[in-house]
Amino acid sequence: MQFAVVVFPGSNCDADCYHVVKNVMRQEADYIWHKEENLKGCDALILPGGFSYGDYLRTGAIARFSPIMPAVVDFARQGGLVLGICNGFQILLEAGLLPGAMLRNKSLRFICDTVHLKVKHSHTPFTNQLQEGELIRVPVAHGEGNYFCDPPTLEELKRHHQIVFTYSGPGGEESQEHNPNGSLANIAGIINREGNVLGMMPHPERCAEHVLGGSDGYRIFASMIDWLKGARG
């Protein structure tokens, strides 16, 4: 399968994502510079974490207008598989590919830690190698990961099973005590209604190998590959 990793000025997790796809998952991968205007026939697209354009104005606000973004939006709207991680999630929100917005962390501090995530749905292209209700451990590193949307949008997310990951305690409890950034409803990751675009604040590429202290993120990338193989078949 052919993956593309979009690189914006200020991206700092692009090489991590490329490494996981190319060297861990053994798939083809290309970097796509933000000034390019096509995605080179990729099967799946990753918008990596970092600080695109220095997070000026607000996270993802300038990256949303990069020359590559019309191709990203078109790819997503045609059913292409898109994973936005951390800053990539923020860019997907700014581009209107996912609903809601990101606020500053409730603590007003940058958070760098490892958290428990509860898998809310396992029927997506990104979670088919996980179990519903399963807890996984994934690193977080962000200053603006406090997900927010209005009450009607939250109800839509719940009704259409679009909340994919929530922050949780080690026993599966979803509470503010185990919510690192104040995110509404403990939301850590959501998917679009069509099911092909996922945004998540935690970093699965940072826990895709045992040498990194955990490999739960591996199964997110494995899920994407399994889904792509099925779709191609």
C-alpha positions in Angstrom: 0.0 0.0 0.0 1.2 3.5 -0.8 1.1 6.0 2.1 1.8 9.7 1.9 3.0 11.9 4.9 2.3 15.6 4.4 5.1 17.9 5.6 4.2 21.4 6.7 6.7 24.0 7.9 7.0 23.1 11.6 6.0 19.5 11.3 8.1 17.4 13.7 6.5 14.0 13.7 6.7 13.4 9.9 9.8 11.3 10.1 8.3 9.2 12.9 5.2 8.5 10.8 7.3 7.7 7.7 9.5 5.3 9.8 6.5 3.4 11.1 4.9 3.0 7.7 8.1 2.2 5.8 10.3 0.3 8.3 7.8 -1.1 10.8 4.7 -1.8 8.7 6.8 -2.5 5.5 4.6 -0.4 3.3 5.5 2.2 0.6 5.7 5.8 1.8 6.4 9.2 0.4 6.8 12.6 1.9 4.5 15.3 0.4 5.7 18.9 0.8 2.9 21.3 1.7 3.6 23.3 -1.5 2.8 20.4 -3.8 -0.6 20.2 -5.3 -1.2 16.4 -5.7 -0.9 13.3 -3.5 0.9 11.1 -6.1 -1.7 8.4 -6.2 -1.5 7.4 -2.5 -3.8 4.9 -0.9 -3.7 6.5 2.6 -2.7 9.9 3.9 -1.2 11.0 7.2 -1.2 14.5 8.5 1.5 14.3 11.3 2.0 16.1 14.5 4.1 19.2 15.2 3.6 22.9 15.1 2.7 23.8 11.5 3.5 27.4 10.8 4.5 27.8 14.4 0.9 27.5 15.5 0.5 31.2 14.7 -3.1 32.6 14.9 -4.2 29.2 16.2 -3.3 25.6 15.6 -3.8 24.4 12.1 -5.3 27.7 10.9 -2.6 28.6 8.5 -1.8 25.0 7.4 -5.4 24.7 6.3 -4.6 27.1 3.4 -1.4 25.3 2.2 -1.4 24.5 -1.5 -1.7 20.8 -0.8 -4.9 21.1 1.2 -7.4 21.2 -1.8 -6.0 17.8 -2.8 -6.3 16.5 0.8 -9.9 17.7 1.0 -10.7 16.1 -2.4 -9.0 12.9 -1.4 -11.0 12.7 1.8 -14.3 13.5 0.2 -13.7 10.8 -2.4 -13.4 8.2 0.4 -9.6 8.2 0.8 -8.2 7.1 4.1 -6.9 10.0 6.2 -5.3 10.0 9.6 -4.6 13.3 11.4 -2.4 13.0 14.5 -2.2 15.9 17.0 -1.5 18.9 14.8 -2.9 16.9 12.0 -6.1 16.5 13.9 -6.2 20.3 14.4 -5.7 20.9 10.7 -8.6 18.5 9.8 -10.8 20.5 12.1 -9.7 23.8 10.5 -10.3 22.3 7.1 -13.9 21.3 8.0 -13.2 17.6 7.4 -14.1 16.9 11.1 -16.5 18.9 13.3 -15.5 20.9 16.3 -12.5 22.9 17.4 -9.5 22.8 19.7 -9.0 25.0 22.7 -6.0 25.5 25.0 -5.5 22.8 27.5 -7.5 23.4 30.6 -4.3 23.7 32.7 -2.9 26.2 30.1 0.2 24.1 30.1 1.8 21.9 27.5 1.3 18.2 28.3 3.8 15.5 27.6 2.7 12.1 29.1 1.4 8.7 28.3 -2.3 8.2 28.7 -4.9 5.4 28.7 -7.4 5.5 25.8 -10.6 3.6 25.7 -11.5 2.2 22.3 -15.2 3.1 21.8 -15.7 1.5 18.4 -13.7 -1.2 16.7 -15.6 -1.2 13.3 -13.6 1.6 11.8 -10.7 1.3 9.2 -8.4 2.6 12.0 -9.5 0.2 14.9 -10.4 -3.1 13.3 -7.4 -4.8 15.0 -8.6 -3.5 18.4 -11.5 -4.6 20.6 -14.4 -2.4 21.6 -13.9 -1.3 25.2 -10.2 -2.2 25.2 -7.7 0.1 26.9 -4.5 1.1 25.1 -1.6 3.3 26.2 -0.5 6.1 23.9 1.7 9.2 24.4 0.3 12.7 24.2 2.3 15.9 23.6 0.2 19.1 23.0 -0.7 22.5 24.3 -4.1 22.8 22.5 -5.8 19.4 22.7 -9.0 20.5 24.5 -11.6 19.3 22.1 -14.8 21.4 22.0 -18.1 21.4 20.0 -21.6 22.6 20.6 -24.2 20.3 22.2 -26.0 19.4 19.0 -22.7 18.4 17.4 -21.8 16.3 20.4 -25.1 14.5 20.2 -24.5 13.9 16.5 -21.1 12.4 17.3 -22.6 10.1 19.8 -25.6 9.2 17.6 -23.4 8.2 14.7 -20.7 6.5 16.7 -18.0 9.0 15.7 -16.2 9.2 19.0 -13.5 6.6 18.5 -11.2 7.2 21.5 -11.7 8.7 24.9 -9.2 9.5 27.7 -9.6 6.9 30.4 -8.2 5.8 33.7 -6.4 2.4 34.0 -9.7 0.8 35.0 -11.6 2.2 32.1 -13.2 5.1 34.0 -13.9 8.1 31.9 -13.7 11.1 34.3 -12.1 14.5 34.5 -9.4 13.0 36.8 -8.2 11.1 33.8 -8.8 13.8 31.2 -5.4 15.5 30.5 -6.6 18.6 28.7 -10.2 19.2 29.7 -11.5 17.8 26.4 -15.3 17.6 26.1 -16.7 14.2 27.0 -13.1 13.0 27.4 -12.8 12.9 23.6 -9.3 11.9 22.3 -10.2 11.0 18.7 -13.2 11.3 16.4 -14.0 10.1 12.9 -16.1 11.7 10.2 -19.6 10.2 9.5 -18.4 8.5 6.3 -15.8 6.7 8.4 -12.6 7.4 6.4 -11.1 10.4 8.2 -9.8 10.0 11.8 -8.4 12.8 14.0 -6.7 11.9 17.3 -4.6 13.9 19.7 -2.4 11.1 21.0 0.6 9.8 19.0 0.3 6.1 17.8 3.5 6.5 15.8 5.4 6.9 19.2 4.2 3.6 20.5 4.4 1.3 17.4 7.5 -0.7 18.5 8.3 -2.5 21.7 11.6 -0.7 21.9 9.7 2.5 22.6 8.1 1.0 25.7 4.8 0.0 24.1 3.3 -1.1 20.8 -0.4 -0.4 21.1 -0.1 2.2 18.3 1.1 -0.6 15.9 -2.5 -1.9 15.7 -3.9 1.4 14.5 -1.6 1.3 11.5 -2.2 -2.4 11.0 -5.9 -1.7 11.0 -5.5 0.8 8.2 -3.5 -1.6 6.1 -6.0 -4.4 6.7 -8.8 -2.2 5.6 -6.9 -1.0 2.5 -6.2 -4.6 1.5 -9.9 -5.4 1.9 -11.0 -2.4 -0.1 -8.5 -3.1 -2.8 -9.6 -6.8 -2.9 
